[in-house]
Amino acid sequence: MTVIDGTGAAPITGAEVVVTDGRFSAVLPATSRERAVADGPVIDARGGYLVPGLWESHTHLSGYLMGKPENERGEHLANLMAEFLAVGVTSAVDLGGPLGLGAETRDHLAKVSGPVPRLFFAGPVFTGIKGWPVLDMEARASLAYQTDNADDAYRQALALADQVDFLKCIYDGEPGAPDKLPLAALKAVVTAAHEKGKKVLAHVHHRSELEEAVAAGADAIEHAFLPDDPGSTAEALDVAAMLADTNTYYCPTLVTWEQLGRNGDDSYLRELAGAGILTEADIPRITARPFYGKPFPRHSAEESRIRFDYAMDTLALMYDAGVRIAAGSDVALLMPSPPRAFLRELHLLAKAGLPLSAVLEAATRHAAGKIGQDATVGTITEGAVADALLLDADPLADLAHLTDPAHRVGTLSGGRPSWGQDGVRVPNSAAASA
């Protein structure tokens, strides 16, 4: 078996991997004189490729559930998480929602039998007064803490940090406008979160907001920024240097801007069908959605196309500069489901020019790292949580070997396998060597 451990190191061929109490306890190369001694079931994975379980590092499960009747949420969540696991996602990061719904979501997941992706949750986001995502819709007030001063933001962040895995700020709007989170409040949230050992993710719009958020100490930037000059790569190079120098993660959510920029374009849906993201049967269901072809609040189609095109043209430059890129999809407006949007994000990262090794890292250790979980999750290393995918072909040779379920032999989630007592064997079509 070949192990691609997610650290960026060279693949380990002929490896043996031991799992003990839900964690990787040994990863032994073929040259090791010490061979694994198994106390439990032994999986013959010769010819296979073991990679870390994938991370969807920017999704909105709570938003998905808010529209469902309360007595149906558990079933909907279980089905959604089962689909995430089916596409290889073993960890999902929810980027904001009502605090009570986050706890309810975790309670539902605790009752699911068998392997299930782990969930990391932000709770309510910080925004300005009637800022995004609240605006003037009172029904959405539970999604956010609306604040216009640093003292309130600091107190709220201190209290929230004990109840969630990380914090998120919406730093989006015209400078000085009531709906924009003040810079002093952003800094206060970062200070409080870091005092509690939690990371802060910042949603930005313009380049200037990205730069201010990084200077304020945000640990990750969410969304590709809107450049001042879409025809120049200079801004991307400047931003890349800043992100790399500060070790700030960058989650461009390419598929968000692709969807918002092409909403109502039937040829886009046919393109997705050709790429295997959806089926022809999905198309009429998507075009029947109330928001199909309608303007999206806050982001016009024209602006979204600019953000998408600029990110696609410059993401490889940012990677070359040393920026740590994380994979996340955000919305699934024109997708059959959030898991399919995540797969499209991986396709777009590769299309933007990232090496396949970087795409894998974006969906594993960098996704874990942006919320401070990379010490224990996101790699196949001793002591890490045993989340992994067993594939029948090399994912560094062809992205389809990672994203196409036909190449997925099995999944480990916290050491729990997706297969039964009869075990699993790599199909004969895989390479015969170990």
C-alpha positions as CSV (number, residue, x, y, z in Angstrom):
1,M,0.0,0.0,0.0
2,T,1.1,3.5,-0.7
3,V,0.5,6.2,1.9
4,I,0.2,9.8,0.9
5,D,0.2,11.3,4.4
6,G,-1.0,14.8,3.7
7,T,2.1,16.5,5.1
8,G,3.6,17.3,1.7
9,A,6.2,14.5,2.1
10,A,6.9,12.0,-0.6
11,P,4.5,9.0,-0.8
12,I,5.4,6.1,1.4
13,T,5.4,2.9,-0.7
14,G,4.9,-0.6,0.7
15,A,3.6,0.9,3.9
16,E,1.9,-0.7,6.9
17,V,-0.5,1.4,9.0
18,V,-1.7,0.5,12.5
19,V,-4.8,2.0,14.0
20,T,-5.3,1.9,17.8
21,D,-8.3,3.4,19.7
22,G,-9.3,5.5,16.7
23,R,-5.9,7.0,16.0
24,F,-2.9,6.1,13.8
25,S,-0.4,4.5,16.1
26,A,2.2,3.5,13.5
27,V,3.0,4.3,9.8
28,L,5.8,1.9,8.8
29,P,7.6,2.1,5.4
30,A,8.7,-1.0,3.5
31,T,12.3,-0.4,4.6
32,S,11.4,-0.5,8.3
33,R,12.9,-3.5,10.2
34,E,10.0,-3.4,12.6
35,R,6.7,-4.7,11.1
36,A,3.3,-4.0,12.5
37,V,1.8,-6.4,15.0
38,A,-2.0,-6.3,14.7
39,D,-4.3,-7.0,17.6
40,G,-7.4,-6.5,15.5
41,P,-8.6,-7.1,11.9
42,V,-6.0,-6.9,9.2
43,I,-6.9,-5.2,6.0
44,D,-5.1,-6.3,2.8
45,A,-4.7,-3.1,0.9
46,R,-1.8,-4.1,-1.4
47,G,-2.0,-2.0,-4.5
48,G,-4.1,0.7,-2.8
49,Y,-3.4,4.3,-1.9
50,L,-4.3,5.6,1.6
51,V,-4.9,9.4,1.9
52,P,-6.2,11.5,4.8
53,G,-10.0,11.9,5.0
54,L,-11.1,15.0,3.1
55,W,-12.3,18.2,4.8
56,E,-15.1,20.5,3.6
57,S,-13.7,23.6,5.3
58,H,-16.5,26.1,4.5
59,T,-20.1,25.0,4.4
60,H,-23.4,26.0,6.0
61,L,-25.1,22.9,7.5
62,S,-27.2,25.1,9.9
63,G,-28.5,27.1,7.0
64,Y,-29.4,23.9,5.2
65,L,-31.3,22.7,8.3
66,M,-33.0,26.1,9.2
67,G,-35.4,25.6,6.2
68,K,-36.4,22.1,7.4
69,P,-39.2,21.3,9.8
70,E,-37.7,20.7,13.3
71,N,-39.0,17.1,13.5
72,E,-37.3,16.3,10.1
73,R,-33.9,17.9,10.8
74,G,-32.3,14.8,12.2
75,E,-33.1,12.7,9.2
76,H,-32.0,15.4,6.7
77,L,-28.7,15.9,8.6
78,A,-28.0,12.2,8.7
79,N,-28.6,11.9,4.9
80,L,-26.5,14.9,4.2
81,M,-23.6,13.7,6.3
82,A,-23.8,10.2,4.8
83,E,-23.5,11.8,1.3
84,F,-20.5,13.8,2.6
85,L,-18.9,10.6,3.8
86,A,-19.7,8.9,0.4
87,V,-17.6,11.5,-1.4
88,G,-14.7,11.1,1.0
89,V,-15.4,14.0,3.4
90,T,-14.7,12.9,7.0
91,S,-14.8,16.4,8.5
92,A,-17.1,19.3,7.8
93,V,-16.7,22.9,9.0
94,D,-19.9,24.9,9.5
95,L,-19.2,28.6,9.0
96,G,-21.9,30.0,11.2
97,G,-25.4,29.6,12.4
98,P,-27.6,29.8,15.5
99,L,-25.8,28.5,18.6
100,G,-28.8,26.3,19.6
101,L,-29.0,24.7,16.1
102,G,-25.3,23.9,16.3
103,A,-25.8,22.0,19.5
104,E,-28.8,20.3,18.1
105,T,-26.8,19.3,15.0
106,R,-24.2,17.7,17.1
107,D,-26.8,15.8,19.2
108,H,-28.3,14.4,16.0
109,L,-24.9,13.3,14.8
110,A,-24.1,11.6,18.1
111,K,-27.2,9.4,17.5
112,V,-26.1,8.2,14.1
113,S,-24.9,4.6,14.0
114,G,-21.8,3.8,12.1
115,P,-19.1,6.2,10.7
116,V,-20.1,9.8,10.4
117,P,-18.1,12.9,9.5
118,R,-17.0,15.0,12.5
119,L,-18.5,18.5,12.7
120,F,-16.7,21.8,13.6
121,F,-18.9,24.7,14.3
122,A,-18.6,28.5,14.5
123,G,-21.9,29.5,16.0
124,P,-23.2,33.0,15.3
125,V,-20.9,35.2,13.2
126,F,-19.9,38.8,14.1
127,T,-21.2,41.5,11.8
128,G,-22.2,45.1,11.8
129,I,-25.7,46.4,12.6
130,K,-28.0,44.7,10.1
131,G,-25.0,43.6,8.3
132,W,-24.6,40.5,6.1
133,P,-26.1,37.9,6.6
134,V,-28.8,39.5,8.7
135,L,-29.6,42.6,6.7
136,D,-33.2,43.7,7.6
137,M,-34.5,40.1,7.9
138,E,-35.3,39.6,11.6
139,A,-35.8,35.9,11.0
140,R,-32.1,35.7,10.5
141,A,-31.1,37.6,13.6
142,S,-29.9,34.4,15.4
143,L,-27.3,33.9,12.7
144,A,-25.1,36.8,14.0
145,Y,-24.0,39.0,16.8
146,Q,-24.6,42.5,15.5
147,T,-22.2,45.0,17.0
148,D,-20.9,48.5,16.5
149,N,-18.3,48.7,19.3
150,A,-15.2,46.8,20.4
151,D,-16.2,46.3,24.1
152,D,-19.4,44.4,23.3
153,A,-17.6,42.4,20.6
154,Y,-14.8,41.4,23.1
155,R,-17.3,40.2,25.7
156,Q,-19.5,38.3,23.3
157,A,-16.4,36.6,21.7
158,L,-15.1,35.6,25.1
159,A,-18.4,33.9,26.0
160,L,-18.9,32.4,22.5
161,A,-15.3,30.9,22.3
162,D,-16.1,28.4,25.1
163,Q,-19.0,27.0,23.2
164,V,-17.7,26.7,19.6
165,D,-14.6,25.4,17.7
166,F,-13.6,28.8,16.1
167,L,-15.1,32.2,15.5
168,K,-16.1,33.9,12.3
169,C,-16.3,37.7,11.5
170,I,-18.1,39.2,8.5
171,Y,-15.8,42.1,7.5
172,D,-17.7,43.3,4.5
173,G,-19.2,46.7,3.7
174,E,-18.5,50.3,3.1
175,P,-16.0,51.8,5.6
176,G,-17.9,53.6,8.4
177,A,-21.3,52.2,7.4
178,P,-23.4,50.9,10.2
179,D,-23.7,47.5,8.6
180,K,-20.0,46.9,8.6
181,L,-18.2,45.4,11.5
182,P,-15.9,48.2,12.8
183,L,-12.2,47.4,12.5
184,A,-11.8,47.9,16.3
185,A,-14.5,45.2,16.9
186,L,-12.8,42.8,14.5
187,K,-9.5,43.3,16.5
188,A,-11.4,42.7,19.7
189,V,-12.9,39.5,18.5
190,V,-9.4,38.3,17.4
191,T,-8.0,39.2,20.8
192,A,-10.7,37.4,22.7
193,A,-10.6,34.3,20.5
194,H,-6.8,34.0,20.8
195,E,-7.0,34.4,24.6
196,K,-9.3,31.3,24.5
197,G,-7.0,29.4,22.1
198,K,-9.5,29.7,19.2
199,K,-8.9,30.7,15.6
200,V,-10.8,33.5,13.8
201,L,-11.9,33.3,10.2
202,A,-12.7,36.5,8.3
203,H,-15.2,36.8,5.5
204,V,-14.0,39.6,3.2
205,H,-15.1,41.4,0.0
206,H,-12.5,43.9,-1.3
207,R,-8.7,43.6,-1.2
208,S,-8.5,46.4,1.4
209,E,-10.7,44.4,3.7
210,L,-8.5,41.3,3.3
211,E,-5.4,43.4,4.2
212,E,-7.1,44.9,7.2
213,A,-8.3,41.5,8.5
214,V,-4.8,40.0,8.2
215,A,-3.3,43.0,10.0
216,A,-5.9,42.6,12.7
217,G,-4.7,39.0,13.3
218,A,-7.3,36.9,11.5
219,D,-6.1,33.3,11.1
220,A,-7.9,32.7,7.8
221,I,-9.4,34.6,4.9
222,E,-12.7,33.3,3.5
223,H,-13.5,34.0,-0.1
224,A,-11.5,35.3,-3.1
225,F,-11.3,39.1,-2.9
226,L,-12.6,41.6,-5.4
227,P,-9.5,43.2,-7.0
228,D,-9.3,46.9,-7.8
229,D,-7.8,46.1,-11.2
230,P,-8.9,42.8,-12.6
231,G,-6.4,43.1,-15.5
232,S,-3.4,43.1,-13.2
233,T,-1.8,40.3,-11.2
234,A,0.1,42.8,-9.0
235,E,-2.6,42.8,-6.4
236,A,-2.6,39.0,-6.1
237,L,1.1,39.0,-5.7
238,D,1.0,41.6,-3.0
239,V,-1.8,39.8,-1.2
240,A,0.1,36.5,-1.6
241,A,3.2,37.9,0.0
242,M,1.1,39.2,3.0
243,L,-0.7,35.9,3.5
244,A,2.5,33.9,3.2
245,D,4.5,36.2,5.6
246,T,1.7,36.0,8.2
247,N,1.0,32.3,7.7
248,T,-2.7,33.2,7.1
249,Y,-4.8,30.6,5.4
250,Y,-6.8,31.4,2.3
251,C,-10.1,29.7,1.3
252,P,-11.2,31.2,-2.0
253,T,-14.5,29.3,-2.4
254,L,-14.2,29.3,-6.1
255,V,-17.4,27.4,-6.7
256,T,-19.4,30.1,-4.9
257,W,-18.3,32.8,-7.4
258,E,-18.8,30.4,-10.3
259,Q,-22.4,29.7,-9.3
260,L,-23.3,33.3,-8.5
261,G,-21.7,34.5,-11.8
262,R,-23.5,32.0,-13.9
263,N,-26.8,31.7,-12.1
264,G,-29.5,31.3,-14.8
265,D,-27.0,30.1,-17.4
266,D,-28.4,26.7,-18.6
267,S,-25.1,25.9,-20.4
268,Y,-23.4,26.0,-17.0
269,L,-25.6,23.2,-15.7
270,R,-24.8,21.1,-18.8
271,E,-21.1,21.8,-18.2
272,L,-21.5,20.5,-14.6
273,A,-23.3,17.4,-16.0
274,G,-20.4,16.8,-18.3
275,A,-18.0,17.1,-15.4
276,G,-20.0,14.5,-13.4
277,I,-21.0,17.0,-10.7
278,L,-24.7,16.5,-11.5
279,T,-26.9,14.4,-13.7
280,E,-29.3,15.4,-16.5
281,A,-32.1,14.5,-14.1
282,D,-30.8,17.1,-11.6
283,I,-31.1,20.0,-14.0
284,P,-34.9,20.5,-14.0
285,R,-34.9,20.3,-10.2
286,I,-32.2,23.0,-10.0
287,T,-33.9,25.3,-12.5
288,A,-37.1,25.0,-10.5
289,R,-35.5,26.4,-7.4
290,P,-37.0,29.9,-6.5
291,F,-33.6,31.6,-6.7
292,Y,-32.6,30.2,-10.1
293,G,-31.7,33.1,-12.3
294,K,-32.4,35.7,-9.6
295,P,-29.9,38.3,-8.3
296,F,-28.1,37.3,-5.1
297,P,-28.1,39.7,-2.2
298,R,-24.8,41.5,-1.7
299,H,-23.0,40.1,-4.8
300,S,-24.0,40.8,-8.3
301,A,-23.4,38.3,-11.2
302,E,-20.9,40.7,-12.8
303,E,-18.9,41.1,-9.6
304,S,-19.0,37.4,-9.0
305,R,-17.6,36.7,-12.4
306,I,-14.8,39.1,-11.8
307,R,-13.9,37.5,-8.5
308,F,-14.1,34.0,-10.1
309,D,-12.0,34.9,-13.1
310,Y,-9.4,36.8,-11.1
311,A,-9.0,34.0,-8.5
312,M,-8.7,31.3,-11.3
313,D,-6.0,33.4,-13.0
314,T,-4.0,34.1,-9.9
315,L,-4.4,31.2,-7.5
316,A,-1.4,29.3,-8.8
317,L,0.7,32.5,-8.3
318,M,-0.5,32.6,-4.7
319,Y,0.3,28.9,-4.2
320,D,3.8,29.5,-5.7
321,A,4.3,32.3,-3.2
322,G,3.7,29.9,-0.3
323,V,0.1,30.7,0.6
324,R,-1.7,27.9,2.5
325,I,-4.9,27.3,0.5
326,A,-7.9,25.5,2.0
327,A,-10.8,23.9,0.2
328,G,-14.3,25.0,0.9
329,S,-17.4,25.4,-1.2
330,D,-19.7,27.7,0.8
331,V,-23.0,27.5,-1.1
332,A,-24.7,24.9,-3.3
333,L,-27.2,27.1,-5.0
334,L,-26.9,25.4,-8.4
335,M,-25.6,22.0,-7.1
336,P,-27.6,18.9,-6.3
337,S,-26.2,19.1,-2.7
338,P,-23.4,20.6,-0.6
339,P,-21.1,17.5,-1.1
340,R,-21.3,17.9,-4.9
341,A,-20.4,21.6,-4.5
342,F,-17.3,20.5,-2.6
343,L,-16.2,18.1,-5.4
344,R,-16.6,21.0,-7.9
345,E,-14.3,23.1,-5.7
346,L,-11.6,20.4,-5.9
347,H,-12.0,20.4,-9.7
348,L,-11.7,24.2,-9.8
349,L,-8.6,24.2,-7.6
350,A,-6.9,21.8,-10.1
351,K,-8.2,23.8,-13.1
352,A,-6.7,27.0,-11.5
353,G,-3.3,25.4,-11.8
354,L,-2.6,23.9,-8.4
355,P,-0.6,20.6,-8.5
356,L,-2.7,17.6,-7.4
357,S,-0.6,17.3,-4.3
358,A,-1.6,20.9,-3.3
359,V,-5.3,20.1,-4.0
360,L,-5.0,17.2,-1.6
361,E,-3.4,19.3,1.0
362,A,-6.0,22.0,0.6
363,A,-8.7,19.4,1.3
364,T,-6.8,17.9,4.3
365,R,-4.1,19.4,6.5
366,H,-4.6,23.0,5.4
367,A,-8.4,22.8,5.9
368,A,-7.7,21.4,9.4
369,G,-5.0,23.9,10.0
370,K,-7.2,27.0,9.4
371,I,-9.3,26.2,12.5
372,G,-6.3,24.9,14.5
373,Q,-7.0,21.2,14.2
374,D,-4.0,20.1,12.1
375,A,-2.0,18.8,15.1
376,T,-4.5,15.9,15.5
377,V,-6.6,15.6,12.3
378,G,-5.9,15.9,8.6
379,T,-2.8,13.8,8.2
380,I,-1.8,10.1,8.4
381,T,0.8,10.5,11.1
382,E,1.3,8.8,14.4
383,G,-1.2,10.1,17.0
384,A,-3.5,11.7,14.4
385,V,-7.2,10.8,14.3
386,A,-7.6,7.8,12.0
387,D,-9.6,9.5,9.2
388,A,-8.6,8.2,5.8
389,L,-9.7,7.1,2.3
390,L,-8.4,3.9,0.7
391,L,-8.3,4.4,-3.1
392,D,-7.5,1.9,-5.9
393,A,-5.4,4.4,-8.0
394,D,-2.9,7.2,-7.4
395,P,-4.7,10.5,-6.6
396,L,-1.5,12.4,-7.5
397,A,-1.7,11.1,-11.1
398,D,-5.4,12.0,-11.8
399,L,-7.8,14.0,-9.7
400,A,-10.6,11.6,-10.7
401,H,-8.9,9.0,-8.6
402,L,-9.7,11.1,-5.6
403,T,-13.1,12.6,-6.5
404,D,-14.7,9.7,-8.4
405,P,-16.4,7.3,-5.9
406,A,-15.7,4.5,-8.3
407,H,-12.0,4.6,-7.1
408,R,-12.9,4.7,-3.4
409,V,-12.4,1.3,-1.8
410,G,-13.3,2.3,1.7
411,T,-13.3,5.0,4.3
412,L,-12.0,5.3,7.9
413,S,-13.7,7.8,10.2
414,G,-12.2,7.9,13.6
415,G,-10.8,4.5,13.0
416,R,-14.3,3.1,12.1
417,P,-14.4,1.5,8.7
418,S,-17.1,1.9,6.1
419,W,-16.9,-1.8,5.3
420,G,-18.2,-4.8,7.1
421,Q,-16.7,-7.7,9.0
422,D,-15.5,-9.4,5.7
423,G,-13.0,-6.6,5.3
424,V,-11.9,-4.9,2.1
425,R,-9.6,-5.8,-0.7
426,V,-8.3,-3.5,-3.4
427,P,-9.8,-4.5,-6.8
428,N,-7.6,-6.5,-9.1
429,S,-7.5,-3.5,-11.5
430,A,-5.2,-1.7,-9.1
431,A,-1.5,-2.0,-9.2
432,A,-0.4,-5.4,-7.9
433,S,2.7,-4.1,-6.1
434,A,2.4,-3.1,-2.5
